[in-house]
Amino acid sequence: MRILKRVENDLVAAGKIEALPSYFMECLVYCAPDAIFNHQGNTPLTDDFSAVVSHIWNKTKPDGEAKGWYEPNGIKPLFADGQKWSMEQAHRLTLKTWQHLGLGS
């Protein structure tokens, strides 16, 4: 979560995205399944981060599964009307993060 927020700060400073709340990053990472964390063997931490960013990006495509995600409290939908953020912002954040860090290259 902290890595994603740090990258978001860098992207905002570079004028590539609008600032997003820290809690939004927490919610996005919370919605990533446990199985994509703690890669086994001698893989770097970047493998976990890349897997999380990729998961969020894939699930926040238009009509993606993220429409059914909830905040960590399990009560409030993450992408409901009245939220301070949108699924499109999550998708753009992960795309810009991937590009900014050169993940997968």
Residue pairs with C-beta under 8 A, 6 or more apart in sequence:
1 25
1 26
1 29
1 30
3 49
4 25
4 28
4 29
4 49
4 52
4 53
4 93
4 97
5 22
5 25
7 97
7 100
7 101
8 17
8 19
8 20
8 25
8 93
8 97
10 100
11 17
11 93
11 96
11 97
11 100
12 18
12 19
14 100
16 96
16 100
17 89
17 92
17 93
17 96
18 89
20 85
20 89
20 93
21 84
21 85
24 84
24 85
24 89
24 90
26 72
27 69
27 71
27 72
27 78
28 56
28 78
28 90
28 93
29 52
29 56
30 71
30 72
31 56
31 59
31 66
31 69
31 70
31 78
32 51
32 52
32 55
32 56
33 55
36 48
36 51
36 52
36 55
37 48
37 51
37 52
38 48
39 47
39 48
39 51
46 103
49 103
50 103
50 104
53 94
53 97
53 98
53 103
54 94
54 98
54 103
54 104
56 66
56 90
56 91
56 93
56 94
57 91
57 94
57 95
57 98
58 64
59 65
59 66
59 69
60 66
60 87
60 88
60 90
60 91
60 94
61 91
64 87
64 91
66 78
66 79
66 87
66 90
67 79
67 87
68 77
69 77
69 78
69 79
70 76
70 77
70 78
71 77
71 78
77 83
79 85
79 86
79 87
79 90
97 103
98 104
